[in-house]
Amino acid sequence: MDVLGLGLYYEDLPVGRSFKTIGRTITETDIINFVTCTGMTEVLFTDFEFQTKESDIKGRVAPGALVFTFMEGLLTQCSMQHTGFAFLNMDLEIKGPSIAGDTIHVEVEVIESRRSKSRPNRGIVRTRNVVRNQRGDIVMIYTPARMVKARTDGREQAA
């Protein structure tokens, strides 16, 4: 019997493959729980007076780390169950603010895909992940490299 919800394998992720996740609305509760749990109790995230009088961003601001974490959660649910083995590195740029009430999703494009040299039953896949809000504004771009499970060890292709 097939199991639904399993992740994508190395062979499913050739350069140029694109997909997007479902959306996730950021709530005030999410922000408060996140900053409390992580210790990011910066006034920008916790003080309404500061936000109203000092901040250039209006509304309850979400930390970039929360946005990144939510996107990784959506990606884990749809593409990495049982196949994602290691998060290796990334570059990350925050392009704009996210605030409570924003619904964000991530658009993914595979920009590098190769067989692991040290573990032939694994692949190294780098993606360009563009996070957008409900207005289509880009709020973050990051390019993670991950080690993912392969269906084969690559010998079949060499033969």
C-alpha positions as MATLAB code, in Angstrom:
seq = 'MDVLGLGLYYEDLPVGRSFKTIGRTITETDIINFVTCTGMTEVLFTDFEFQTKESDIKGRVAPGALVFTFMEGLLTQCSMQHTGFAFLNMDLEIKGPSIAGDTIHVEVEVIESRRSKSRPNRGIVRTRNVVRNQRGDIVMIYTPARMVKARTDGREQAA';
ca = [
       0.000    0.000    0.000;
       1.351    3.483   -0.883;
       2.168    5.882    1.927;
       1.167    9.484    1.227;
       3.188   12.405    2.523;
       6.664   10.992    1.930;
       9.323   13.397    0.764;
      11.022   13.958   -2.555;
      14.096   11.924   -3.459;
      17.270   13.194   -5.095;
      16.042   11.857   -8.445;
      12.854   13.946   -8.076;
      14.849   17.169   -7.768;
      16.637   17.957  -11.049;
      17.912   21.468  -11.726;
      15.006   23.631  -12.846;
      12.264   21.819  -10.945;
       9.921   24.315   -9.277;
       7.039   24.070   -6.831;
       5.405   26.101   -4.100;
       3.977   25.352   -0.690;
       0.583   26.120    0.709;
       0.279   29.345    2.698;
       0.602   29.939    6.426;
      -0.893   32.982    8.166;
       1.283   34.525   10.863;
      -0.705   35.363   14.002;
       0.116   37.576   16.967;
       0.096   34.450   19.110;
       2.700   32.859   16.816;
       4.947   35.887   17.213;
       4.629   36.099   21.000;
       5.163   32.348   21.424;
       8.192   32.406   19.110;
       9.933   35.388   20.708;
       9.246   34.056   24.197;
      10.455   30.548   23.366;
      13.633   31.761   21.628;
      14.425   34.657   23.942;
      14.096   37.185   21.086;
      12.243   39.564   23.363;
      13.397   42.641   21.461;
      11.088   45.651   21.880;
      10.389   45.628   18.144;
       8.520   42.351   18.743;
       7.074   42.921   22.228;
       6.392   46.623   22.922;
       3.305   48.198   21.297;
       4.403   51.709   22.335;
       7.779   51.279   20.647;
       6.149   49.776   17.564;
       3.669   52.649   17.322;
       6.052   55.550   18.014;
       9.487   54.395   16.897;
       9.229   51.648   14.285;
       9.005   52.336   10.574;
       7.039   49.100   10.260;
       3.429   49.313   11.374;
       1.814   46.261   12.923;
       3.079   43.350   15.015;
       6.418   42.525   13.357;
       7.459   38.895   12.938;
      11.154   38.054   13.330;
      12.832   36.875   10.142;
      13.792   33.718   12.026;
      10.093   32.946   12.530;
       9.385   33.414    8.815;
      12.304   31.115    7.928;
      11.169   28.524   10.476;
       7.577   28.520    9.222;
       8.755   28.040    5.628;
      11.035   25.178    6.652;
       8.071   23.612    8.440;
       5.908   23.816    5.322;
       8.726   22.334    3.243;
       9.299   19.520    5.718;
       5.639   18.587    5.549;
       5.502   18.473    1.751;
       8.944   17.471    0.532;
      11.295   16.048    3.185;
       9.534   13.363    5.238;
      11.817   10.277    5.293;
      14.109   11.738    2.604;
      15.720   14.826    4.118;
      18.946   13.892    5.935;
      20.939   17.072    6.541;
      20.653   20.830    6.254;
      24.187   21.777    5.150;
      24.266   25.567    4.707;
      22.469   28.549    3.214;
      22.534   32.220    2.334;
      19.552   34.246    3.566;
      18.306   37.727    2.699;
      15.349   39.460    4.306;
      13.746   41.636    1.640;
      10.822   43.070    3.579;
       8.825   42.815    6.772;
       6.256   40.229    7.710;
       3.587   41.188   10.217;
       0.751   39.484   12.042;
      -2.009   38.770    9.545;
       0.340   38.138    6.612;
      -0.081   34.821    4.827;
       3.240   33.605    3.510;
       4.325   30.744    1.268;
       7.592   29.669   -0.327;
       8.311   29.182   -4.024;
      11.135   26.707   -4.587;
      13.443   26.247   -7.581;
      16.196   23.624   -7.688;
      19.425   25.414   -8.690;
      21.961   22.658   -7.977;
      21.551   18.894   -7.834;
      24.370   16.362   -7.719;
      25.140   12.956   -6.324;
      27.054   13.025   -3.027;
      30.690   11.974   -3.528;
      31.030   10.445   -0.074;
      27.588    8.808    0.040;
      26.381    7.687   -3.395;
      22.938    6.800   -2.032;
      22.438   10.502   -1.245;
      22.202   13.674   -3.280;
      23.137   17.279   -2.541;
      20.384   19.645   -3.604;
      20.423   23.442   -3.386;
      17.259   25.423   -3.927;
      16.403   29.079   -4.286;
      13.498   29.668   -1.924;
      11.486   32.849   -2.425;
       9.056   33.681    0.374;
       6.089   35.817   -0.639;
       3.181   37.287    1.262;
      -0.462   37.429    0.188;
       0.218   40.576   -1.876;
       2.994   38.834   -3.825;
       5.718   40.885   -2.117;
       9.023   39.065   -1.668;
       9.864   39.079    2.041;
      12.783   36.633    2.094;
      15.089   34.698   -0.221;
      17.257   31.848    0.977;
      19.298   29.155   -0.740;
      19.658   26.036    1.408;
      21.814   23.058    0.490;
      20.490   19.754    1.778;
      21.520   16.139    1.707;
      18.586   14.025    0.547;
      17.976   10.342    0.100;
      18.383    8.830   -3.363;
      16.422    5.860   -4.641;
      19.582    4.348   -6.112;
      23.334    4.547   -5.582;
      23.919    5.927   -9.086;
      25.596    2.820  -10.535;
      22.607    2.178  -12.791;
      23.301    5.415  -14.676;
      26.993    4.615  -15.142;
      26.238    1.193  -16.690;
];
